[in-house]
Amino acid sequence: MSVKGVAQGSRETFEFTIESFVSGGYRLDIKYSGDCHHNVTGAGVWPTVEKAKEIAEATAAKLLSGAQVSWADSDC
């Protein structure tokens, strides 16, 4: 199972991916793109998908001036 989310600021985009982690929990990764820069970073392993989404949404709101995350589930 995988959950993907996207949040956009005025010149930046964050793509969030939440996947089951081997030892339990859910890993949150963030892909950043903007101003000709790209970066992928891990944002921790969280106990539930909901907690990982909460962290992603707080990150988007803070770093992208209140941007909202649009979520989609994926079977891949």
PDB file of N, H, CA, C and O in Angstrom:
ATOM      1  N   MET A   1       0.835  -1.188   0.000  1.00  0.00           N
ATOM      2  CA  MET A   1       0.000   0.000   0.000  1.00  0.00           C
ATOM      3  C   MET A   1       0.874   1.243   0.000  1.00  0.00           C
ATOM      4  O   MET A   1       1.932   1.284   0.628  1.00  0.00           O
ATOM      5  N   SER A   2       0.418   2.230  -0.702  1.00  0.00           N
ATOM      6  H   SER A   2      -0.442   2.197  -1.212  1.00  0.00           H
ATOM      7  CA  SER A   2       1.125   3.493  -0.799  1.00  0.00           C
ATOM      8  C   SER A   2       0.096   4.618  -0.861  1.00  0.00           C
ATOM      9  O   SER A   2      -0.948   4.480  -1.497  1.00  0.00           O
ATOM     10  N   VAL A   3       0.398   5.724  -0.200  1.00  0.00           N
ATOM     11  H   VAL A   3       1.247   5.836   0.316  1.00  0.00           H
ATOM     12  CA  VAL A   3      -0.454   6.911  -0.244  1.00  0.00           C
ATOM     13  C   VAL A   3       0.413   8.047  -0.768  1.00  0.00           C
ATOM     14  O   VAL A   3       1.534   8.248  -0.301  1.00  0.00           O
ATOM     15  N   LYS A   4      -0.108   8.785  -1.738  1.00  0.00           N
ATOM     16  H   LYS A   4      -1.018   8.622  -2.118  1.00  0.00           H
ATOM     17  CA  LYS A   4       0.637   9.899  -2.323  1.00  0.00           C
ATOM     18  C   LYS A   4      -0.140  11.191  -2.130  1.00  0.00           C
ATOM     19  O   LYS A   4      -1.370  11.209  -2.179  1.00  0.00           O
ATOM     20  N   GLY A   5       0.603  12.271  -1.911  1.00  0.00           N
ATOM     21  H   GLY A   5       1.602  12.256  -1.871  1.00  0.00           H
ATOM     22  CA  GLY A   5      -0.009  13.575  -1.752  1.00  0.00           C
ATOM     23  C   GLY A   5       0.826  14.650  -2.419  1.00  0.00           C
ATOM     24  O   GLY A   5       2.039  14.506  -2.567  1.00  0.00           O
ATOM     25  N   VAL A   6       0.174  15.724  -2.818  1.00  0.00           N
ATOM     26  H   VAL A   6      -0.812  15.841  -2.698  1.00  0.00           H
ATOM     27  CA  VAL A   6       0.852  16.843  -3.471  1.00  0.00           C
ATOM     28  C   VAL A   6       0.357  18.145  -2.856  1.00  0.00           C
ATOM     29  O   VAL A   6      -0.836  18.327  -2.615  1.00  0.00           O
ATOM     30  N   ALA A   7       1.315  19.053  -2.607  1.00  0.00           N
ATOM     31  H   ALA A   7       2.284  18.905  -2.803  1.00  0.00           H
ATOM     32  CA  ALA A   7       0.982  20.404  -2.149  1.00  0.00           C
ATOM     33  C   ALA A   7       1.814  21.381  -2.966  1.00  0.00           C
ATOM     34  O   ALA A   7       2.996  21.141  -3.213  1.00  0.00           O
ATOM     35  N   GLN A   8       1.200  22.484  -3.387  1.00  0.00           N
ATOM     36  H   GLN A   8       0.240  22.679  -3.187  1.00  0.00           H
ATOM     37  CA  GLN A   8       1.912  23.463  -4.195  1.00  0.00           C
ATOM     38  C   GLN A   8       1.863  24.839  -3.568  1.00  0.00           C
ATOM     39  O   GLN A   8       0.821  25.305  -3.106  1.00  0.00           O
ATOM     40  N   GLY A   9       3.028  25.476  -3.566  1.00  0.00           N
ATOM     41  H   GLY A   9       3.874  25.097  -3.941  1.00  0.00           H
ATOM     42  CA  GLY A   9       3.141  26.867  -3.163  1.00  0.00           C
ATOM     43  C   GLY A   9       3.213  27.717  -4.419  1.00  0.00           C
ATOM     44  O   GLY A   9       2.900  27.248  -5.513  1.00  0.00           O
ATOM     45  N   SER A  10       3.617  28.945  -4.265  1.00  0.00           N
ATOM     46  H   SER A  10       3.871  29.326  -3.376  1.00  0.00           H
ATOM     47  CA  SER A  10       3.665  29.842  -5.424  1.00  0.00           C
ATOM     48  C   SER A  10       4.731  29.427  -6.435  1.00  0.00           C
ATOM     49  O   SER A  10       4.531  29.595  -7.638  1.00  0.00           O
ATOM     50  N   ARG A  11       5.868  28.884  -5.967  1.00  0.00           N
ATOM     51  H   ARG A  11       6.030  28.748  -4.990  1.00  0.00           H
ATOM     52  CA  ARG A  11       6.932  28.480  -6.888  1.00  0.00           C
ATOM     53  C   ARG A  11       7.536  27.127  -6.522  1.00  0.00           C
ATOM     54  O   ARG A  11       8.578  26.749  -7.058  1.00  0.00           O
ATOM     55  N   GLU A  12       6.895  26.400  -5.619  1.00  0.00           N
ATOM     56  H   GLU A  12       6.049  26.707  -5.183  1.00  0.00           H
ATOM     57  CA  GLU A  12       7.439  25.139  -5.141  1.00  0.00           C
ATOM     58  C   GLU A  12       6.355  24.076  -5.095  1.00  0.00           C
ATOM     59  O   GLU A  12       5.168  24.378  -4.973  1.00  0.00           O
ATOM     60  N   THR A  13       6.786  22.827  -5.195  1.00  0.00           N
ATOM     61  H   THR A  13       7.751  22.581  -5.294  1.00  0.00           H
ATOM     62  CA  THR A  13       5.877  21.688  -5.078  1.00  0.00           C
ATOM     63  C   THR A  13       6.489  20.658  -4.136  1.00  0.00           C
ATOM     64  O   THR A  13       7.676  20.345  -4.232  1.00  0.00           O
ATOM     65  N   PHE A  14       5.677  20.137  -3.229  1.00  0.00           N
ATOM     66  H   PHE A  14       4.713  20.392  -3.150  1.00  0.00           H
ATOM     67  CA  PHE A  14       6.076  19.022  -2.378  1.00  0.00           C
ATOM     68  C   PHE A  14       5.227  17.821  -2.774  1.00  0.00           C
ATOM     69  O   PHE A  14       4.004  17.919  -2.869  1.00  0.00           O
ATOM     70  N   GLU A  15       5.885  16.688  -3.003  1.00  0.00           N
ATOM     71  H   GLU A  15       6.878  16.608  -2.925  1.00  0.00           H
ATOM     72  CA  GLU A  15       5.193  15.434  -3.249  1.00  0.00           C
ATOM     73  C   GLU A  15       5.483  14.524  -2.065  1.00  0.00           C
ATOM     74  O   GLU A  15       6.643  14.259  -1.750  1.00  0.00           O
ATOM     75  N   PHE A  16       4.434  14.048  -1.413  1.00  0.00           N
ATOM     76  H   PHE A  16       3.492  14.264  -1.670  1.00  0.00           H
ATOM     77  CA  PHE A  16       4.572  13.200  -0.232  1.00  0.00           C
ATOM     78  C   PHE A  16       4.246  11.761  -0.604  1.00  0.00           C
ATOM     79  O   PHE A  16       3.302  11.505  -1.352  1.00  0.00           O
ATOM     80  N   THR A  17       5.031  10.822  -0.079  1.00  0.00           N
ATOM     81  H   THR A  17       5.798  11.030   0.528  1.00  0.00           H
ATOM     82  CA  THR A  17       4.769   9.396  -0.263  1.00  0.00           C
ATOM     83  C   THR A  17       4.798   8.728   1.105  1.00  0.00           C
ATOM     84  O   THR A  17       5.745   8.900   1.873  1.00  0.00           O
ATOM     85  N   ILE A  18       3.755   7.967   1.399  1.00  0.00           N
ATOM     86  H   ILE A  18       2.986   7.827   0.776  1.00  0.00           H
ATOM     87  CA  ILE A  18       3.674   7.210   2.652  1.00  0.00           C
ATOM     88  C   ILE A  18       3.586   5.737   2.271  1.00  0.00           C
ATOM     89  O   ILE A  18       2.694   5.334   1.525  1.00  0.00           O
ATOM     90  N   GLU A  19       4.522   4.931   2.792  1.00  0.00           N
ATOM     91  H   GLU A  19       5.246   5.259   3.398  1.00  0.00           H
ATOM     92  CA  GLU A  19       4.552   3.500   2.499  1.00  0.00           C
ATOM     93  C   GLU A  19       4.774   2.704   3.773  1.00  0.00           C
ATOM     94  O   GLU A  19       5.384   3.192   4.725  1.00  0.00           O
ATOM     95  N   SER A  20       4.272   1.474   3.783  1.00  0.00           N
ATOM     96  H   SER A  20       3.776   1.078   3.010  1.00  0.00           H
ATOM     97  CA  SER A  20       4.508   0.591   4.921  1.00  0.00           C
ATOM     98  C   SER A  20       6.005   0.384   5.093  1.00  0.00           C
ATOM     99  O   SER A  20       6.732   0.202   4.117  1.00  0.00           O
ATOM    100  N   PHE A  21       6.460   0.414   6.343  1.00  0.00           N
ATOM    101  H   PHE A  21       5.870   0.562   7.136  1.00  0.00           H
ATOM    102  CA  PHE A  21       7.873   0.230   6.649  1.00  0.00           C
ATOM    103  C   PHE A  21       8.076  -1.203   7.129  1.00  0.00           C
ATOM    104  O   PHE A  21       7.235  -1.741   7.850  1.00  0.00           O
ATOM    105  N   VAL A  22       9.178  -1.818   6.737  1.00  0.00           N
ATOM    106  H   VAL A  22       9.861  -1.381   6.152  1.00  0.00           H
ATOM    107  CA  VAL A  22       9.433  -3.228   7.006  1.00  0.00           C
ATOM    108  C   VAL A  22       9.284  -3.597   8.481  1.00  0.00           C
ATOM    109  O   VAL A  22       8.669  -4.615   8.801  1.00  0.00           O
ATOM    110  N   SER A  23       9.831  -2.795   9.374  1.00  0.00           N
ATOM    111  H   SER A  23      10.331  -1.969   9.115  1.00  0.00           H
ATOM    112  CA  SER A  23       9.802  -3.131  10.802  1.00  0.00           C
ATOM    113  C   SER A  23       8.568  -2.581  11.526  1.00  0.00           C
ATOM    114  O   SER A  23       8.518  -2.591  12.756  1.00  0.00           O
ATOM    115  N   GLY A  24       7.593  -2.110  10.784  1.00  0.00           N
ATOM    116  H   GLY A  24       7.634  -2.102   9.785  1.00  0.00           H
ATOM    117  CA  GLY A  24       6.371  -1.565  11.370  1.00  0.00           C
ATOM    118  C   GLY A  24       6.286  -0.071  11.180  1.00  0.00           C
ATOM    119  O   GLY A  24       7.305   0.606  11.038  1.00  0.00           O
ATOM    120  N   GLY A  25       5.105   0.431  11.178  1.00  0.00           N
ATOM    121  H   GLY A  25       4.277  -0.119  11.293  1.00  0.00           H
ATOM    122  CA  GLY A  25       4.901   1.857  10.989  1.00  0.00           C
ATOM    123  C   GLY A  25       4.837   2.216   9.514  1.00  0.00           C
ATOM    124  O   GLY A  25       4.755   1.346   8.647  1.00  0.00           O
ATOM    125  N   TYR A  26       4.877   3.514   9.247  1.00  0.00           N
ATOM    126  H   TYR A  26       4.944   4.222   9.951  1.00  0.00           H
ATOM    127  CA  TYR A  26       4.746   4.033   7.889  1.00  0.00           C
ATOM    128  C   TYR A  26       5.798   5.104   7.647  1.00  0.00           C
ATOM    129  O   TYR A  26       5.922   6.059   8.415  1.00  0.00           O
ATOM    130  N   ARG A  27       6.547   4.930   6.575  1.00  0.00           N
ATOM    131  H   ARG A  27       6.446   4.155   5.952  1.00  0.00           H
ATOM    132  CA  ARG A  27       7.620   5.866   6.230  1.00  0.00           C
ATOM    133  C   ARG A  27       7.049   7.000   5.395  1.00  0.00           C
ATOM    134  O   ARG A  27       6.291   6.772   4.452  1.00  0.00           O
ATOM    135  N   LEU A  28       7.420   8.218   5.749  1.00  0.00           N
ATOM    136  H   LEU A  28       8.036   8.403   6.514  1.00  0.00           H
ATOM    137  CA  LEU A  28       7.019   9.415   5.015  1.00  0.00           C
ATOM    138  C   LEU A  28       8.238   9.975   4.303  1.00  0.00           C
ATOM    139  O   LEU A  28       9.250  10.273   4.937  1.00  0.00           O
ATOM    140  N   ASP A  29       8.146  10.119   2.981  1.00  0.00           N
ATOM    141  H   ASP A  29       7.324   9.877   2.465  1.00  0.00           H
ATOM    142  CA  ASP A  29       9.197  10.754   2.177  1.00  0.00           C
ATOM    143  C   ASP A  29       8.621  12.001   1.532  1.00  0.00           C
ATOM    144  O   ASP A  29       7.437  12.055   1.199  1.00  0.00           O
ATOM    145  N   ILE A  30       9.477  13.006   1.361  1.00  0.00           N
ATOM    146  H   ILE A  30      10.439  12.962   1.632  1.00  0.00           H
ATOM    147  CA  ILE A  30       9.068  14.263   0.737  1.00  0.00           C
ATOM    148  C   ILE A  30       9.983  14.547  -0.440  1.00  0.00           C
ATOM    149  O   ILE A  30      11.206  14.575  -0.299  1.00  0.00           O
ATOM    150  N   LYS A  31       9.375  14.760  -1.614  1.00  0.00           N
ATOM    151  H   LYS A  31       8.382  14.737  -1.729  1.00  0.00           H
ATOM    152  CA  LYS A  31      10.126  15.180  -2.801  1.00  0.00           C
ATOM    153  C   LYS A  31       9.823  16.658  -3.016  1.00  0.00           C
ATOM    154  O   LYS A  31       8.666  17.053  -3.163  1.00  0.00           O
ATOM    155  N   TYR A  32      10.869  17.459  -3.033  1.00  0.00           N
ATOM    156  H   TYR A  32      11.808  17.137  -2.914  1.00  0.00           H
ATOM    157  CA  TYR A  32      10.745  18.907  -3.212  1.00  0.00           C
ATOM    158  C   TYR A  32      11.174  19.264  -4.623  1.00  0.00           C
ATOM    159  O   TYR A  32      12.157  18.720  -5.126  1.00  0.00           O
ATOM    160  N   SER A  33      10.462  20.159  -5.261  1.00  0.00           N
ATOM    161  H   SER A  33       9.664  20.602  -4.852  1.00  0.00           H
ATOM    162  CA  SER A  33      10.928  20.736  -6.513  1.00  0.00           C
ATOM    163  C   SER A  33      10.493  22.197  -6.576  1.00  0.00           C
ATOM    164  O   SER A  33       9.376  22.552  -6.201  1.00  0.00           O
ATOM    165  N   GLY A  34      11.405  23.026  -7.059  1.00  0.00           N
ATOM    166  H   GLY A  34      12.313  22.738  -7.363  1.00  0.00           H
ATOM    167  CA  GLY A  34      11.140  24.446  -7.180  1.00  0.00           C
ATOM    168  C   GLY A  34      12.421  25.219  -7.386  1.00  0.00           C
ATOM    169  O   GLY A  34      13.480  24.802  -6.918  1.00  0.00           O
ATOM    170  N   ASP A  35      12.342  26.326  -8.072  1.00  0.00           N
ATOM    171  H   ASP A  35      11.481  26.665  -8.453  1.00  0.00           H
ATOM    172  CA  ASP A  35      13.504  27.175  -8.340  1.00  0.00           C
ATOM    173  C   ASP A  35      14.681  26.374  -8.892  1.00  0.00           C
ATOM    174  O   ASP A  35      15.824  26.577  -8.481  1.00  0.00           O
ATOM    175  N   CYS A  36      14.397  25.460  -9.827  1.00  0.00           N
ATOM    176  H   CYS A  36      13.469  25.295 -10.161  1.00  0.00           H
ATOM    177  CA  CYS A  36      15.420  24.627 -10.483  1.00  0.00           C
ATOM    178  C   CYS A  36      16.130  23.680  -9.522  1.00  0.00           C
ATOM    179  O   CYS A  36      17.215  23.195  -9.845  1.00  0.00           O
ATOM    180  N   HIS A  37      15.566  23.406  -8.371  1.00  0.00           N
ATOM    181  H   HIS A  37      14.685  23.800  -8.108  1.00  0.00           H
ATOM    182  CA  HIS A  37      16.152  22.473  -7.402  1.00  0.00           C
ATOM    183  C   HIS A  37      15.199  21.307  -7.184  1.00  0.00           C
ATOM    184  O   HIS A  37      13.979  21.452  -7.264  1.00  0.00           O
ATOM    185  N   HIS A  38      15.792  20.141  -6.904  1.00  0.00           N
ATOM    186  H   HIS A  38      16.783  20.024  -6.839  1.00  0.00           H
ATOM    187  CA  HIS A  38      15.022  18.933  -6.604  1.00  0.00           C
ATOM    188  C   HIS A  38      15.692  18.227  -5.445  1.00  0.00           C
ATOM    189  O   HIS A  38      16.920  18.199  -5.361  1.00  0.00           O
ATOM    190  N   ASN A  39      14.903  17.656  -4.550  1.00  0.00           N
ATOM    191  H   ASN A  39      13.905  17.679  -4.619  1.00  0.00           H
ATOM    192  CA  ASN A  39      15.458  16.948  -3.409  1.00  0.00           C
ATOM    193  C   ASN A  39      14.424  15.942  -2.904  1.00  0.00           C
ATOM    194  O   ASN A  39      13.223  16.209  -2.926  1.00  0.00           O
ATOM    195  N   VAL A  40      14.901  14.791  -2.452  1.00  0.00           N
ATOM    196  H   VAL A  40      15.877  14.573  -2.434  1.00  0.00           H
ATOM    197  CA  VAL A  40      14.039  13.809  -1.797  1.00  0.00           C
ATOM    198  C   VAL A  40      14.612  13.569  -0.416  1.00  0.00           C
ATOM    199  O   VAL A  40      15.810  13.326  -0.267  1.00  0.00           O
ATOM    200  N   THR A  41      13.762  13.638   0.592  1.00  0.00           N
ATOM    201  H   THR A  41      12.789  13.836   0.471  1.00  0.00           H
ATOM    202  CA  THR A  41      14.225  13.435   1.964  1.00  0.00           C
ATOM    203  C   THR A  41      13.233  12.566   2.734  1.00  0.00           C
ATOM    204  O   THR A  41      12.027  12.608   2.494  1.00  0.00           O
ATOM    205  N   GLY A  42      13.758  11.799   3.639  1.00  0.00           N
ATOM    206  H   GLY A  42      14.738  11.765   3.833  1.00  0.00           H
ATOM    207  CA  GLY A  42      12.899  11.030   4.531  1.00  0.00           C
ATOM    208  C   GLY A  42      12.414  11.931   5.648  1.00  0.00           C
ATOM    209  O   GLY A  42      13.161  12.771   6.150  1.00  0.00           O
ATOM    210  N   ALA A  43      11.171  11.754   6.034  1.00  0.00           N
ATOM    211  H   ALA A  43      10.564  11.071   5.627  1.00  0.00           H
ATOM    212  CA  ALA A  43      10.601  12.588   7.097  1.00  0.00           C
ATOM    213  C   ALA A  43      10.135  11.732   8.266  1.00  0.00           C
ATOM    214  O   ALA A  43       9.246  12.125   9.022  1.00  0.00           O
ATOM    215  N   GLY A  44      10.736  10.575   8.404  1.00  0.00           N
ATOM    216  H   GLY A  44      11.457  10.256   7.790  1.00  0.00           H
ATOM    217  CA  GLY A  44      10.471   9.749   9.575  1.00  0.00           C
ATOM    218  C   GLY A  44       9.557   8.581   9.330  1.00  0.00           C
ATOM    219  O   GLY A  44       8.934   8.455   8.276  1.00  0.00           O
ATOM    220  N   VAL A  45       9.493   7.723  10.338  1.00  0.00           N
ATOM    221  H   VAL A  45      10.000   7.825  11.194  1.00  0.00           H
ATOM    222  CA  VAL A  45       8.588   6.573  10.361  1.00  0.00           C
ATOM    223  C   VAL A  45       7.570   6.841  11.462  1.00  0.00           C
ATOM    224  O   VAL A  45       7.930   7.114  12.607  1.00  0.00           O
ATOM    225  N   TRP A  46       6.294   6.760  11.097  1.00  0.00           N
ATOM    226  H   TRP A  46       6.002   6.538  10.167  1.00  0.00           H
ATOM    227  CA  TRP A  46       5.209   7.121  11.997  1.00  0.00           C
ATOM    228  C   TRP A  46       4.337   5.906  12.273  1.00  0.00           C
ATOM    229  O   TRP A  46       4.265   5.006  11.437  1.00  0.00           O
ATOM    230  N   PRO A  47       3.672   5.855  13.424  1.00  0.00           N
ATOM    231  CA  PRO A  47       2.926   4.650  13.812  1.00  0.00           C
ATOM    232  C   PRO A  47       1.695   4.364  12.955  1.00  0.00           C
ATOM    233  O   PRO A  47       1.288   3.208  12.834  1.00  0.00           O
ATOM    234  N   THR A  48       1.096   5.394  12.361  1.00  0.00           N
ATOM    235  H   THR A  48       1.427   6.332  12.460  1.00  0.00           H
ATOM    236  CA  THR A  48      -0.109   5.207  11.551  1.00  0.00           C
ATOM    237  C   THR A  48      -0.025   6.067  10.295  1.00  0.00           C
ATOM    238  O   THR A  48       0.742   7.029  10.237  1.00  0.00           O
ATOM    239  N   VAL A  49      -0.819   5.711   9.295  1.00  0.00           N
ATOM    240  H   VAL A  49      -1.441   4.930   9.341  1.00  0.00           H
ATOM    241  CA  VAL A  49      -0.906   6.530   8.084  1.00  0.00           C
ATOM    242  C   VAL A  49      -1.430   7.917   8.441  1.00  0.00           C
ATOM    243  O   VAL A  49      -0.962   8.921   7.903  1.00  0.00           O
ATOM    244  N   GLU A  50      -2.400   7.970   9.346  1.00  0.00           N
ATOM    245  H   GLU A  50      -2.781   7.155   9.783  1.00  0.00           H
ATOM    246  CA  GLU A  50      -2.994   9.252   9.735  1.00  0.00           C
ATOM    247  C   GLU A  50      -1.958  10.195  10.347  1.00  0.00           C
ATOM    248  O   GLU A  50      -1.966  11.394  10.070  1.00  0.00           O
ATOM    249  N   LYS A  51      -1.059   9.649  11.186  1.00  0.00           N
ATOM    250  H   LYS A  51      -1.052   8.675  11.412  1.00  0.00           H
ATOM    251  CA  LYS A  51      -0.018  10.475  11.799  1.00  0.00           C
ATOM    252  C   LYS A  51       0.958  10.967  10.734  1.00  0.00           C
ATOM    253  O   LYS A  51       1.377  12.124  10.772  1.00  0.00           O
ATOM    254  N   ALA A  52       1.326  10.105   9.786  1.00  0.00           N
ATOM    255  H   ALA A  52       0.985   9.165   9.755  1.00  0.00           H
ATOM    256  CA  ALA A  52       2.218  10.519   8.695  1.00  0.00           C
ATOM    257  C   ALA A  52       1.574  11.626   7.864  1.00  0.00           C
ATOM    258  O   ALA A  52       2.244  12.580   7.469  1.00  0.00           O
ATOM    259  N   LYS A  53       0.259  11.497   7.597  1.00  0.00           N
ATOM    260  H   LYS A  53      -0.286  10.722   7.918  1.00  0.00           H
ATOM    261  CA  LYS A  53      -0.458  12.547   6.864  1.00  0.00           C
ATOM    262  C   LYS A  53      -0.471  13.850   7.654  1.00  0.00           C
ATOM    263  O   LYS A  53      -0.300  14.927   7.083  1.00  0.00           O
ATOM    264  N   GLU A  54      -0.672  13.756   8.954  1.00  0.00           N
ATOM    265  H   GLU A  54      -0.811  12.881   9.419  1.00  0.00           H
ATOM    266  CA  GLU A  54      -0.681  14.939   9.818  1.00  0.00           C
ATOM    267  C   GLU A  54       0.656  15.683   9.731  1.00  0.00           C
ATOM    268  O   GLU A  54       0.684  16.910   9.633  1.00  0.00           O
ATOM    269  N   ILE A  55       1.754  14.936   9.766  1.00  0.00           N
ATOM    270  H   ILE A  55       1.731  13.940   9.846  1.00  0.00           H
ATOM    271  CA  ILE A  55       3.092  15.539   9.668  1.00  0.00           C
ATOM    272  C   ILE A  55       3.275  16.189   8.300  1.00  0.00           C
ATOM    273  O   ILE A  55       3.789  17.304   8.208  1.00  0.00           O
ATOM    274  N   ALA A  56       2.856  15.499   7.235  1.00  0.00           N
ATOM    275  H   ALA A  56       2.439  14.593   7.310  1.00  0.00           H
ATOM    276  CA  ALA A  56       2.964  16.055   5.881  1.00  0.00           C
ATOM    277  C   ALA A  56       2.154  17.341   5.745  1.00  0.00           C
ATOM    278  O   ALA A  56       2.628  18.325   5.178  1.00  0.00           O
ATOM    279  N   GLU A  57       0.938  17.325   6.265  1.00  0.00           N
ATOM    280  H   GLU A  57       0.553  16.525   6.726  1.00  0.00           H
ATOM    281  CA  GLU A  57       0.075  18.505   6.171  1.00  0.00           C
ATOM    282  C   GLU A  57       0.628  19.685   6.957  1.00  0.00           C
ATOM    283  O   GLU A  57       0.536  20.827   6.507  1.00  0.00           O
ATOM    284  N   ALA A  58       1.198  19.423   8.122  1.00  0.00           N
ATOM    285  H   ALA A  58       1.272  18.495   8.488  1.00  0.00           H
ATOM    286  CA  ALA A  58       1.808  20.497   8.914  1.00  0.00           C
ATOM    287  C   ALA A  58       3.032  21.064   8.197  1.00  0.00           C
ATOM    288  O   ALA A  58       3.272  22.271   8.217  1.00  0.00           O
ATOM    289  N   THR A  59       3.805  20.176   7.561  1.00  0.00           N
ATOM    290  H   THR A  59       3.610  19.195   7.545  1.00  0.00           H
ATOM    291  CA  THR A  59       4.986  20.619   6.804  1.00  0.00           C
ATOM    292  C   THR A  59       4.576  21.508   5.641  1.00  0.00           C
ATOM    293  O   THR A  59       5.161  22.573   5.437  1.00  0.00           O
ATOM    294  N   ALA A  60       3.571  21.078   4.874  1.00  0.00           N
ATOM    295  H   ALA A  60       3.097  20.214   5.040  1.00  0.00           H
ATOM    296  CA  ALA A  60       3.104  21.872   3.736  1.00  0.00           C
ATOM    297  C   ALA A  60       2.564  23.219   4.195  1.00  0.00           C
ATOM    298  O   ALA A  60       2.874  24.247   3.595  1.00  0.00           O
ATOM    299  N   ALA A  61       1.766  23.224   5.244  1.00  0.00           N
ATOM    300  H   ALA A  61       1.514  22.388   5.732  1.00  0.00           H
ATOM    301  CA  ALA A  61       1.182  24.472   5.740  1.00  0.00           C
ATOM    302  C   ALA A  61       2.259  25.449   6.174  1.00  0.00           C
ATOM    303  O   ALA A  61       2.165  26.647   5.906  1.00  0.00           O
ATOM    304  N   LYS A  62       3.286  24.938   6.847  1.00  0.00           N
ATOM    305  H   LYS A  62       3.363  23.965   7.065  1.00  0.00           H
ATOM    306  CA  LYS A  62       4.343  25.818   7.362  1.00  0.00           C
ATOM    307  C   LYS A  62       5.289  26.303   6.255  1.00  0.00           C
ATOM    308  O   LYS A  62       5.604  27.491   6.177  1.00  0.00           O
ATOM    309  N   LEU A  63       5.732  25.382   5.410  1.00  0.00           N
ATOM    310  H   LEU A  63       5.475  24.418   5.473  1.00  0.00           H
ATOM    311  CA  LEU A  63       6.765  25.736   4.432  1.00  0.00           C
ATOM    312  C   LEU A  63       6.229  26.256   3.106  1.00  0.00           C
ATOM    313  O   LEU A  63       6.971  26.862   2.332  1.00  0.00           O
ATOM    314  N   LEU A  64       4.951  26.026   2.839  1.00  0.00           N
ATOM    315  H   LEU A  64       4.349  25.534   3.468  1.00  0.00           H
ATOM    316  CA  LEU A  64       4.352  26.500   1.588  1.00  0.00           C
ATOM    317  C   LEU A  64       3.222  27.488   1.853  1.00  0.00           C
ATOM    318  O   LEU A  64       2.249  27.540   1.101  1.00  0.00           O
ATOM    319  N   SER A  65       3.350  28.263   2.911  1.00  0.00           N
ATOM    320  H   SER A  65       4.141  28.221   3.521  1.00  0.00           H
ATOM    321  CA  SER A  65       2.411  29.346   3.224  1.00  0.00           C
ATOM    322  C   SER A  65       0.950  28.897   3.252  1.00  0.00           C
ATOM    323  O   SER A  65       0.091  29.511   2.621  1.00  0.00           O
ATOM    324  N   GLY A  66       0.680  27.822   3.990  1.00  0.00           N
ATOM    325  H   GLY A  66       1.378  27.323   4.503  1.00  0.00           H
ATOM    326  CA  GLY A  66      -0.692  27.376   4.175  1.00  0.00           C
ATOM    327  C   GLY A  66      -1.229  26.455   3.103  1.00  0.00           C
ATOM    328  O   GLY A  66      -2.433  26.202   3.062  1.00  0.00           O
ATOM    329  N   ALA A  67      -0.367  25.943   2.226  1.00  0.00           N
ATOM    330  H   ALA A  67       0.611  26.148   2.259  1.00  0.00           H
ATOM    331  CA  ALA A  67      -0.828  25.048   1.155  1.00  0.00           C
ATOM    332  C   ALA A  67      -1.483  23.797   1.723  1.00  0.00           C
ATOM    333  O   ALA A  67      -1.078  23.298   2.773  1.00  0.00           O
ATOM    334  N   GLN A  68      -2.485  23.300   1.033  1.00  0.00           N
ATOM    335  H   GLN A  68      -2.814  23.705   0.180  1.00  0.00           H
ATOM    336  CA  GLN A  68      -3.199  22.085   1.414  1.00  0.00           C
ATOM    337  C   GLN A  68      -2.644  20.898   0.623  1.00  0.00           C
ATOM    338  O   GLN A  68      -2.212  21.055  -0.519  1.00  0.00           O
ATOM    339  N   VAL A  69      -2.659  19.719   1.234  1.00  0.00           N
ATOM    340  H   VAL A  69      -3.010  19.592   2.162  1.00  0.00           H
ATOM    341  CA  VAL A  69      -2.198  18.502   0.572  1.00  0.00           C
ATOM    342  C   VAL A  69      -3.395  17.782  -0.041  1.00  0.00           C
ATOM    343  O   VAL A  69      -4.407  17.573   0.627  1.00  0.00           O
ATOM    344  N   SER A  70      -3.278  17.407  -1.309  1.00  0.00           N
ATOM    345  H   SER A  70      -2.455  17.577  -1.851  1.00  0.00           H
ATOM    346  CA  SER A  70      -4.278  16.580  -1.980  1.00  0.00           C
ATOM    347  C   SER A  70      -3.772  15.149  -1.959  1.00  0.00           C
ATOM    348  O   SER A  70      -2.687  14.870  -2.470  1.00  0.00           O
ATOM    349  N   TRP A  71      -4.554  14.222  -1.366  1.00  0.00           N
ATOM    350  H   TRP A  71      -5.435  14.448  -0.951  1.00  0.00           H
ATOM    351  CA  TRP A  71      -4.141  12.828  -1.161  1.00  0.00           C
ATOM    352  C   TRP A  71      -4.814  11.893  -2.142  1.00  0.00           C
ATOM    353  O   TRP A  71      -5.950  12.118  -2.559  1.00  0.00           O
ATOM    354  N   ALA A  72      -4.079  10.811  -2.516  1.00  0.00           N
ATOM    355  H   ALA A  72      -3.156  10.629  -2.178  1.00  0.00           H
ATOM    356  CA  ALA A  72      -4.624   9.741  -3.350  1.00  0.00           C
ATOM    357  C   ALA A  72      -3.997   8.427  -2.902  1.00  0.00           C
ATOM    358  O   ALA A  72      -2.782   8.345  -2.717  1.00  0.00           O
ATOM    359  N   ASP A  73      -4.831   7.392  -2.727  1.00  0.00           N
ATOM    360  H   ASP A  73      -5.817   7.459  -2.877  1.00  0.00           H
ATOM    361  CA  ASP A  73      -4.327   6.060  -2.381  1.00  0.00           C
ATOM    362  C   ASP A  73      -3.867   5.363  -3.660  1.00  0.00           C
ATOM    363  O   ASP A  73      -4.389   5.603  -4.749  1.00  0.00           O
ATOM    364  N   SER A  74      -2.873   4.494  -3.489  1.00  0.00           N
ATOM    365  H   SER A  74      -2.449   4.299  -2.605  1.00  0.00           H
ATOM    366  CA  SER A  74      -2.350   3.730  -4.609  1.00  0.00           C
ATOM    367  C   SER A  74      -2.145   2.299  -4.170  1.00  0.00           C
ATOM    368  O   SER A  74      -1.748   2.056  -3.030  1.00  0.00           O
ATOM    369  N   ASP A  75      -2.405   1.349  -5.044  1.00  0.00           N
ATOM    370  H   ASP A  75      -2.727   1.546  -5.970  1.00  0.00           H
ATOM    371  CA  ASP A  75      -2.176  -0.054  -4.739  1.00  0.00           C
ATOM    372  C   ASP A  75      -0.741  -0.453  -4.994  1.00  0.00           C
ATOM    373  O   ASP A  75      -0.334  -1.554  -4.625  1.00  0.00           O
ATOM    374  N   CYS A  76       0.028   0.408  -5.611  1.00  0.00           N
ATOM    375  H   CYS A  76      -0.302   1.303  -5.911  1.00  0.00           H
ATOM    376  CA  CYS A  76       1.417   0.081  -5.967  1.00  0.00           C
ATOM    377  C   CYS A  76       2.358   0.353  -4.809  1.00  0.00           C
ATOM    378  O   CYS A  76       3.564   0.136  -4.929  1.00  0.00           O
TER     379      CYS A  76
END
